[in-house]
């Protein structure tokens, strides 16, 4: 079983391939959540919790650093409870045997609803060499710059920016592109549309003036 490839799906993003041993390493430090989905063929998916032997026992001894004092050993379920009660947060330092140093909780475990933004997963799976298969970097800055140039002096460039914005927004909606650039992409689309509309009005009046004159 350990030699068969697996894929992990997290909020629509697919990572892999990975061996069973790699999945166990991620699960051991809390970077693979039981609610994440696992597949071998990338067609049928099931919760990671259903993969027998994947997750470590709840007896794992964790320690937390609060006000300069070490507290523990604590079970994962106890950390979940402390997190839910806001007694610890993403900046709390935690440690367990096998780790080389104390680490931020937010960089080590996912407790309750995921504390980190989705964009943090783009590019590679946290803490491993597994990479996303299809996530593209956004082009929000480029689109906005083209839209501004098109607005000022060339409606053809504005049209290019508009087309690029529509394409990229579609990819973001489908989970194929980094959504961190959505704001700039939408702004570029709006600027491009306004620029095209203004140029169209100007061209219309030029045509009318030419026809009359």
Beta strands, then each sheet from edge to edge (+ up, - down):
strand 1: 6-10
strand 2: 13-18
strand 3: 37-39
strand 4: 46-47
strand 5: 62-66
strand 6: 69-74
strand 7: 93-96
strand 8: 103-104
sheet 1: 2+ 1- 3+ 4-
sheet 2: 6+ 5- 7+ 8-
end
